[in-house]
């Protein structure tokens, strides 16, 4: 099974112009980015995916009345308004995000990541607004595979990953990806909070910082939300915590592997890593699935982007009195970036 990867708006980077009814902010954003002239066919294809998802999405109330909606999806839709209200009260930029449900089945997009097998470093692309990112996204899987083949022919190790969720960085109201409705409550909450962190603060060109912060803060807010709903010792809170422990352990193992990787010996080291994963006493993760999870060089290196350990977020969170706005102010003060609230077209 392909490994799903979360990312912010770096994979779209532009919108295309289509003759459909869209909010004025979306139409303006489409024009501004389309006129950049950078890789126009690629931008048009990927931008059209966002436009199509926005235009074809349905209001939550309409989706909730469907007869074919399963028990899990119904529960997630019922939880969503309270979750968004909690996020807004905690200081996240919710805006009008997730008021509608994306009706396009399957992954939100497909990304390509590539690495130099000699230097064991990731290839990076540059885009308007978001800056430099270690991935490039496509609306269609076959387009991503074609880019992968081109990179391999040029001497890079390259891989393709499905993307389950995305963020507009607060520029317009994202619909809820339909696939998220099948998640367990704790994973659903963690994903939503993760995306809302991206809407609240973004540092251009620093994917590691942005994703690390969203990963850390998304998990923290999800735990506090779940405790408020179900209690400290509830089963869902215990599952959330055990999954977080698994993710921390996996990140530790991947960090160790990255430190040991050397050009020319990557395949052997990856095989040893797979064997190690199969013997770990995971709480929720399946050792068998992890071991056969397609561990390529790009995937191992890309995992660093989502590893929050490069910044002492836990300490900073405590020093911020667990206040989102104080934490966001700290981030903006210490890193040269901008929050999405300064450029939102959603209003």
One Martini backbone bead per residue (centre of mass of N, CA, C, O) as a GRO file, in nm:
protein
  347
    1UNK     BB    1   0.097   0.035   0.021
    2UNK     BB    2   0.069   0.354   0.003
    3UNK     BB    3   0.205   0.631   0.144
    4UNK     BB    4   0.080   0.871   0.326
    5UNK     BB    5   0.079   1.235   0.278
    6UNK     BB    6   0.125   1.532   0.426
    7UNK     BB    7   0.036   1.872   0.314
    8UNK     BB    8   0.040   2.164   0.199
    9UNK     BB    9   0.034   2.408  -0.066
   10UNK     BB   10   0.289   2.329  -0.242
   11UNK     BB   11   0.138   2.129  -0.455
   12UNK     BB   12  -0.015   2.372  -0.604
   13UNK     BB   13   0.053   2.706  -0.608
   14UNK     BB   14  -0.214   2.714  -0.797
   15UNK     BB   15  -0.463   2.856  -1.008
   16UNK     BB   16  -0.733   2.822  -1.223
   17UNK     BB   17  -0.938   2.916  -1.491
   18UNK     BB   18  -1.296   2.890  -1.457
   19UNK     BB   19  -1.643   2.843  -1.568
   20UNK     BB   20  -1.730   2.897  -1.251
   21UNK     BB   21  -1.874   2.923  -0.942
   22UNK     BB   22  -1.702   3.152  -0.732
   23UNK     BB   23  -1.555   3.303  -0.509
   24UNK     BB   24  -1.390   3.594  -0.537
   25UNK     BB   25  -1.125   3.504  -0.399
   26UNK     BB   26  -1.072   3.260  -0.583
   27UNK     BB   27  -1.066   3.407  -0.854
   28UNK     BB   28  -0.830   3.595  -0.782
   29UNK     BB   29  -0.624   3.380  -0.715
   30UNK     BB   30  -0.624   3.250  -0.988
   31UNK     BB   31  -0.513   3.492  -1.143
   32UNK     BB   32  -0.252   3.558  -0.990
   33UNK     BB   33  -0.116   3.270  -1.031
   34UNK     BB   34  -0.149   3.227  -1.336
   35UNK     BB   35   0.028   3.496  -1.408
   36UNK     BB   36   0.319   3.389  -1.341
   37UNK     BB   37   0.413   3.159  -1.570
   38UNK     BB   38   0.479   2.902  -1.402
   39UNK     BB   39   0.430   2.617  -1.525
   40UNK     BB   40   0.142   2.631  -1.658
   41UNK     BB   41   0.034   2.339  -1.709
   42UNK     BB   42   0.076   2.244  -1.419
   43UNK     BB   43  -0.091   2.462  -1.276
   44UNK     BB   44  -0.358   2.407  -1.419
   45UNK     BB   45  -0.399   2.115  -1.332
   46UNK     BB   46  -0.378   2.164  -1.020
   47UNK     BB   47  -0.575   2.400  -0.992
   48UNK     BB   48  -0.827   2.245  -1.099
   49UNK     BB   49  -0.855   2.059  -0.855
   50UNK     BB   50  -0.938   2.275  -0.652
   51UNK     BB   51  -1.176   2.394  -0.804
   52UNK     BB   52  -1.336   2.129  -0.828
   53UNK     BB   53  -1.365   2.073  -0.523
   54UNK     BB   54  -1.515   2.331  -0.453
   55UNK     BB   55  -1.755   2.310  -0.665
   56UNK     BB   56  -1.842   1.993  -0.574
   57UNK     BB   57  -1.917   2.056  -0.305
   58UNK     BB   58  -2.092   1.995   0.006
   59UNK     BB   59  -2.291   2.041   0.244
   60UNK     BB   60  -2.309   1.896   0.544
   61UNK     BB   61  -2.621   1.869   0.563
   62UNK     BB   62  -2.645   1.705   0.300
   63UNK     BB   63  -2.457   1.467   0.366
   64UNK     BB   64  -2.602   1.375   0.637
   65UNK     BB   65  -2.870   1.268   0.459
   66UNK     BB   66  -2.742   1.028   0.353
   67UNK     BB   67  -2.795   0.684   0.320
   68UNK     BB   68  -2.472   0.596   0.264
   69UNK     BB   69  -2.390   0.677   0.545
   70UNK     BB   70  -2.191   0.593   0.777
   71UNK     BB   71  -2.124   0.578   1.107
   72UNK     BB   72  -1.851   0.724   1.104
   73UNK     BB   73  -1.927   0.967   0.926
   74UNK     BB   74  -2.157   1.070   1.105
   75UNK     BB   75  -1.981   1.123   1.355
   76UNK     BB   76  -1.785   1.328   1.226
   77UNK     BB   77  -2.001   1.538   1.144
   78UNK     BB   78  -2.108   1.582   1.435
   79UNK     BB   79  -1.825   1.682   1.555
   80UNK     BB   80  -1.719   1.922   1.380
   81UNK     BB   81  -1.843   2.188   1.494
   82UNK     BB   82  -1.712   2.162   1.777
   83UNK     BB   83  -1.419   2.148   1.680
   84UNK     BB   84  -1.414   2.427   1.538
   85UNK     BB   85  -1.493   2.592   1.785
   86UNK     BB   86  -1.251   2.512   1.955
   87UNK     BB   87  -1.031   2.612   1.762
   88UNK     BB   88  -1.117   2.910   1.770
   89UNK     BB   89  -1.089   2.945   2.084
   90UNK     BB   90  -0.771   2.868   2.067
   91UNK     BB   91  -0.670   3.047   1.785
   92UNK     BB   92  -0.758   2.944   1.520
   93UNK     BB   93  -0.791   2.965   1.164
   94UNK     BB   94  -1.097   2.877   1.044
   95UNK     BB   95  -1.328   3.021   0.931
   96UNK     BB   96  -1.476   2.834   0.645
   97UNK     BB   97  -1.373   2.570   0.706
   98UNK     BB   98  -1.541   2.269   0.671
   99UNK     BB   99  -1.851   2.327   0.551
  100UNK     BB  100  -1.761   2.121   0.337
  101UNK     BB  101  -1.769   1.834   0.107
  102UNK     BB  102  -1.574   1.640  -0.062
  103UNK     BB  103  -1.663   1.430  -0.361
  104UNK     BB  104  -1.381   1.326  -0.413
  105UNK     BB  105  -1.231   1.045  -0.452
  106UNK     BB  106  -0.962   0.989  -0.283
  107UNK     BB  107  -0.697   1.149  -0.314
  108UNK     BB  108  -0.608   1.481  -0.325
  109UNK     BB  109  -0.316   1.380  -0.415
  110UNK     BB  110   0.016   1.376  -0.575
  111UNK     BB  111   0.351   1.306  -0.483
  112UNK     BB  112   0.689   1.406  -0.544
  113UNK     BB  113   1.000   1.253  -0.453
  114UNK     BB  114   1.358   1.330  -0.427
  115UNK     BB  115   1.695   1.174  -0.442
  116UNK     BB  116   2.036   1.169  -0.377
  117UNK     BB  117   2.233   0.884  -0.357
  118UNK     BB  118   2.512   1.024  -0.296
  119UNK     BB  119   2.413   1.262  -0.074
  120UNK     BB  120   2.143   1.221   0.072
  121UNK     BB  121   1.928   1.427  -0.076
  122UNK     BB  122   1.687   1.648  -0.142
  123UNK     BB  123   1.477   1.763  -0.362
  124UNK     BB  124   1.389   2.101  -0.474
  125UNK     BB  125   1.116   2.319  -0.498
  126UNK     BB  126   0.975   2.618  -0.645
  127UNK     BB  127   0.724   2.857  -0.525
  128UNK     BB  128   0.482   3.049  -0.496
  129UNK     BB  129   0.467   3.170  -0.158
  130UNK     BB  130   0.597   2.887  -0.033
  131UNK     BB  131   0.853   2.814  -0.182
  132UNK     BB  132   1.051   2.570  -0.059
  133UNK     BB  133   1.007   2.218  -0.156
  134UNK     BB  134   1.021   1.842  -0.121
  135UNK     BB  135   0.776   1.867  -0.340
  136UNK     BB  136   0.540   1.747  -0.598
  137UNK     BB  137   0.220   1.799  -0.734
  138UNK     BB  138  -0.076   1.604  -0.841
  139UNK     BB  139  -0.383   1.520  -0.961
  140UNK     BB  140  -0.251   1.279  -1.114
  141UNK     BB  141  -0.087   0.985  -1.099
  142UNK     BB  142   0.037   0.968  -1.391
  143UNK     BB  143   0.190   1.237  -1.366
  144UNK     BB  144   0.370   1.157  -1.129
  145UNK     BB  145   0.502   0.911  -1.267
  146UNK     BB  146   0.633   1.070  -1.495
  147UNK     BB  147   0.814   1.241  -1.311
  148UNK     BB  148   0.960   1.007  -1.181
  149UNK     BB  149   1.092   0.898  -1.442
  150UNK     BB  150   1.253   1.153  -1.508
  151UNK     BB  151   1.424   1.150  -1.248
  152UNK     BB  152   1.551   0.871  -1.283
  153UNK     BB  153   1.688   0.938  -1.559
  154UNK     BB  154   1.858   1.176  -1.398
  155UNK     BB  155   1.955   1.006  -1.113
  156UNK     BB  156   1.717   0.974  -0.927
  157UNK     BB  157   1.540   0.913  -0.649
  158UNK     BB  158   1.191   0.813  -0.675
  159UNK     BB  159   0.856   0.900  -0.552
  160UNK     BB  160   0.508   0.812  -0.475
  161UNK     BB  161   0.234   0.990  -0.306
  162UNK     BB  162  -0.040   1.009  -0.123
  163UNK     BB  163  -0.290   1.268  -0.041
  164UNK     BB  164  -0.532   1.327   0.216
  165UNK     BB  165  -0.438   1.636   0.267
  166UNK     BB  166  -0.496   2.003   0.285
  167UNK     BB  167  -0.383   2.352   0.239
  168UNK     BB  168  -0.444   2.712   0.188
  169UNK     BB  169  -0.339   2.902   0.428
  170UNK     BB  170  -0.621   3.086   0.433
  171UNK     BB  171  -0.730   3.178   0.139
  172UNK     BB  172  -0.953   2.948   0.159
  173UNK     BB  173  -1.226   2.731   0.186
  174UNK     BB  174  -1.198   2.421   0.275
  175UNK     BB  175  -1.281   2.117   0.210
  176UNK     BB  176  -1.366   1.814   0.321
  177UNK     BB  177  -1.223   1.530   0.300
  178UNK     BB  178  -1.385   1.240   0.249
  179UNK     BB  179  -1.174   1.031   0.369
  180UNK     BB  180  -1.182   1.137   0.674
  181UNK     BB  181  -1.458   0.995   0.762
  182UNK     BB  182  -1.302   0.705   0.821
  183UNK     BB  183  -1.184   0.796   1.071
  184UNK     BB  184  -1.092   0.808   1.365
  185UNK     BB  185  -1.139   1.039   1.600
  186UNK     BB  186  -0.837   1.102   1.670
  187UNK     BB  187  -0.741   1.131   1.371
  188UNK     BB  188  -0.936   1.344   1.280
  189UNK     BB  189  -0.858   1.566   1.481
  190UNK     BB  190  -0.555   1.581   1.414
  191UNK     BB  191  -0.591   1.663   1.116
  192UNK     BB  192  -0.755   1.921   1.150
  193UNK     BB  193  -0.556   2.072   1.331
  194UNK     BB  194  -0.320   2.064   1.139
  195UNK     BB  195  -0.454   2.234   0.912
  196UNK     BB  196  -0.519   2.486   1.095
  197UNK     BB  197  -0.230   2.564   1.146
  198UNK     BB  198  -0.169   2.640   0.852
  199UNK     BB  199  -0.386   2.873   0.849
  200UNK     BB  200  -0.234   3.045   1.083
  201UNK     BB  201   0.071   2.949   0.998
  202UNK     BB  202   0.349   3.063   0.774
  203UNK     BB  203   0.675   2.969   0.645
  204UNK     BB  204   0.844   3.045   0.389
  205UNK     BB  205   1.056   2.772   0.293
  206UNK     BB  206   0.966   2.593   0.577
  207UNK     BB  207   0.859   2.285   0.596
  208UNK     BB  208   0.969   2.176   0.865
  209UNK     BB  209   0.840   2.384   1.050
  210UNK     BB  210   0.544   2.365   0.963
  211UNK     BB  211   0.507   2.055   1.008
  212UNK     BB  212   0.610   2.031   1.295
  213UNK     BB  213   0.404   2.218   1.424
  214UNK     BB  214   0.145   2.076   1.321
  215UNK     BB  215   0.205   1.804   1.451
  216UNK     BB  216   0.224   1.892   1.742
  217UNK     BB  217  -0.036   2.074   1.778
  218UNK     BB  218  -0.244   1.877   1.672
  219UNK     BB  219  -0.201   1.666   1.902
  220UNK     BB  220  -0.254   1.846   2.146
  221UNK     BB  221  -0.544   1.946   2.073
  222UNK     BB  222  -0.670   1.671   2.042
  223UNK     BB  223  -0.635   1.577   2.332
  224UNK     BB  224  -0.795   1.808   2.467
  225UNK     BB  225  -1.057   1.755   2.316
  226UNK     BB  226  -1.099   1.458   2.407
  227UNK     BB  227  -1.105   1.512   2.710
  228UNK     BB  228  -1.354   1.703   2.703
  229UNK     BB  229  -1.546   1.472   2.585
  230UNK     BB  230  -1.435   1.185   2.756
  231UNK     BB  231  -1.182   1.198   2.923
  232UNK     BB  232  -0.880   1.105   3.048
  233UNK     BB  233  -0.955   0.768   3.063
  234UNK     BB  234  -1.032   0.718   2.785
  235UNK     BB  235  -1.006   0.524   2.509
  236UNK     BB  236  -0.944   0.749   2.297
  237UNK     BB  237  -0.707   0.876   2.452
  238UNK     BB  238  -0.534   0.620   2.465
  239UNK     BB  239  -0.509   0.589   2.158
  240UNK     BB  240  -0.376   0.854   2.100
  241UNK     BB  241  -0.124   0.812   2.279
  242UNK     BB  242  -0.024   0.547   2.148
  243UNK     BB  243   0.016   0.666   1.868
  244UNK     BB  244   0.221   0.881   1.950
  245UNK     BB  245   0.433   0.679   2.047
  246UNK     BB  246   0.472   0.542   1.777
  247UNK     BB  247   0.560   0.796   1.620
  248UNK     BB  248   0.805   0.862   1.792
  249UNK     BB  249   0.954   0.596   1.742
  250UNK     BB  250   0.967   0.611   1.437
  251UNK     BB  251   1.127   0.876   1.426
  252UNK     BB  252   1.375   0.769   1.572
  253UNK     BB  253   1.448   0.549   1.364
  254UNK     BB  254   1.473   0.740   1.120
  255UNK     BB  255   1.693   0.921   1.233
  256UNK     BB  256   1.904   0.702   1.262
  257UNK     BB  257   1.911   0.624   0.966
  258UNK     BB  258   1.993   0.898   0.846
  259UNK     BB  259   2.271   0.911   1.000
  260UNK     BB  260   2.371   0.630   0.844
  261UNK     BB  261   2.356   0.718   0.568
  262UNK     BB  262   2.515   0.606   0.259
  263UNK     BB  263   2.655   0.615  -0.025
  264UNK     BB  264   2.593   0.290  -0.181
  265UNK     BB  265   2.414   0.165   0.097
  266UNK     BB  266   2.103   0.202   0.107
  267UNK     BB  267   1.959  -0.071   0.053
  268UNK     BB  268   2.077  -0.225   0.296
  269UNK     BB  269   1.971  -0.025   0.512
  270UNK     BB  270   1.669  -0.055   0.444
  271UNK     BB  271   1.648  -0.357   0.506
  272UNK     BB  272   1.724  -0.335   0.806
  273UNK     BB  273   1.488  -0.149   0.877
  274UNK     BB  274   1.259  -0.345   0.815
  275UNK     BB  275   1.343  -0.557   1.025
  276UNK     BB  276   1.312  -0.371   1.268
  277UNK     BB  277   1.009  -0.305   1.240
  278UNK     BB  278   0.917  -0.613   1.275
  279UNK     BB  279   1.032  -0.614   1.600
  280UNK     BB  280   0.858  -0.406   1.712
  281UNK     BB  281   0.647  -0.298   1.999
  282UNK     BB  282   0.371  -0.205   1.897
  283UNK     BB  283   0.059  -0.066   1.974
  284UNK     BB  284  -0.082   0.007   1.673
  285UNK     BB  285   0.104  -0.071   1.484
  286UNK     BB  286   0.203  -0.263   1.210
  287UNK     BB  287   0.479  -0.440   1.158
  288UNK     BB  288   0.420  -0.560   0.880
  289UNK     BB  289   0.333  -0.299   0.733
  290UNK     BB  290   0.589  -0.137   0.786
  291UNK     BB  291   0.798  -0.333   0.654
  292UNK     BB  292   0.608  -0.313   0.367
  293UNK     BB  293   0.603   0.030   0.316
  294UNK     BB  294   0.806   0.151   0.109
  295UNK     BB  295   1.128   0.210   0.176
  296UNK     BB  296   1.261   0.488   0.063
  297UNK     BB  297   1.468   0.745   0.039
  298UNK     BB  298   1.256   0.973   0.012
  299UNK     BB  299   1.084   0.885   0.255
  300UNK     BB  300   1.296   0.910   0.476
  301UNK     BB  301   1.365   1.212   0.423
  302UNK     BB  302   1.068   1.325   0.436
  303UNK     BB  303   1.009   1.261   0.740
  304UNK     BB  304   1.151   1.516   0.853
  305UNK     BB  305   0.927   1.723   0.791
  306UNK     BB  306   0.724   1.570   1.022
  307UNK     BB  307   0.938   1.619   1.244
  308UNK     BB  308   0.928   1.796   1.559
  309UNK     BB  309   1.235   1.771   1.692
  310UNK     BB  310   1.395   2.034   1.582
  311UNK     BB  311   1.193   2.161   1.789
  312UNK     BB  312   1.102   2.264   2.124
  313UNK     BB  313   0.776   2.258   2.146
  314UNK     BB  314   0.704   2.175   2.434
  315UNK     BB  315   0.844   2.410   2.577
  316UNK     BB  316   0.709   2.642   2.420
  317UNK     BB  317   0.420   2.566   2.497
  318UNK     BB  318   0.457   2.609   2.802
  319UNK     BB  319   0.567   2.908   2.779
  320UNK     BB  320   0.275   2.978   2.630
  321UNK     BB  321   0.042   2.856   2.806
  322UNK     BB  322  -0.112   2.703   2.582
  323UNK     BB  323  -0.112   2.941   2.361
  324UNK     BB  324  -0.155   2.993   2.037
  325UNK     BB  325  -0.095   3.298   1.998
  326UNK     BB  326   0.175   3.298   2.145
  327UNK     BB  327   0.311   3.089   1.964
  328UNK     BB  328   0.275   3.240   1.696
  329UNK     BB  329   0.434   3.490   1.779
  330UNK     BB  330   0.698   3.343   1.821
  331UNK     BB  331   0.735   3.241   1.534
  332UNK     BB  332   0.729   3.522   1.393
  333UNK     BB  333   0.975   3.637   1.555
  334UNK     BB  334   1.192   3.389   1.480
  335UNK     BB  335   1.066   3.398   1.187
  336UNK     BB  336   1.060   3.464   0.839
  337UNK     BB  337   0.722   3.541   0.817
  338UNK     BB  338   0.370   3.460   0.763
  339UNK     BB  339   0.044   3.497   0.802
  340UNK     BB  340  -0.267   3.435   0.659
  341UNK     BB  341  -0.423   3.695   0.773
  342UNK     BB  342  -0.275   3.901   0.565
  343UNK     BB  343  -0.401   3.729   0.277
  344UNK     BB  344  -0.695   3.684   0.280
  345UNK     BB  345  -0.974   3.585   0.047
  346UNK     BB  346  -1.225   3.478   0.207
  347UNK     BB  347  -1.373   3.757   0.264
   0.00000   0.00000   0.00000
